[in-house]
């Protein structure tokens, strides 16, 4: 299974990511091993969605990073 997730960062921003192993990826974020989030610790997992195909997960991640996906995220997911 594949996951698309949202993290709320310490600075108030949100990070959108994708992973095939959500638990491992969250641990990496919390330990500061991910460059894009290591300066905004602590962080909190606020949403995740599960997909059966990598293609659909990546498409949803891309959508959430678009302007219309950004609006959807703010209205429906957080």
N, C-alpha and C positions, 0 to 999 in steps of 0.2 A: 504494500500500500504506500501511497505518497501523500504528503501533507503540505498544505499551505498554511502559514501561521502568521499571527500579528503579535508583536511584542511592544509593550509600552515602555519607553526608555525613561531614565531618570530625568532627562531634560524636557520631558513632555512630548517628545516626538514619537512616532510609531515606525517600526521596522517591519517590513513584509518579507517573508522568506519561504523557501521550499526545502523539503528534505524527505528522504526515504526512511529516515530513522529520527522521528521527532524527539524522543527522549534524549538521545545522544546529542543532537544538535542544540537543544536547550541547555544542556550541561556545558557544552562548548561555549555558548554565549555567556553563561553565568560565570565561567572561569576566565573570561576575558580573552579567549582564543580566537574570537572573530573580530577582525580589524574594524569593521564598520560599527560595531556596538561596544567595543571594549572601553571606550571613553565615556559611556553613558550608563554605567552600572550604578545601582542595581536595576534590573529590568523585570518585567512581569509578562507572562504569557496571558494575553487577553482573548484570543480567538484562535481556533484552528479548524480546518476542514479536511476531510479524508477523501482521497480519490483512488480509484482502482487502476488508473493508467497515468503514467508519467506525463504524457501529452496533455491530458486534461488539467493536471495539477499545474503544469507550467503555463498553460493558457490562462488559468484563473489567477495565478500570481501576476502575470503580465497585465491582466485586466485591472487588478487591484492597484497596480502602479500607474495606471493611466489616469487621466483627469476624471473621466466618468466613474472609474473604479474607486478613485479617491473619495468622491462624493458618496458612492454606494457604501463604502467602508464606514464613513462618518455617520451616515443615517441608519444603517442596518446592523453593523457588526460591533460597534463599540459604543 
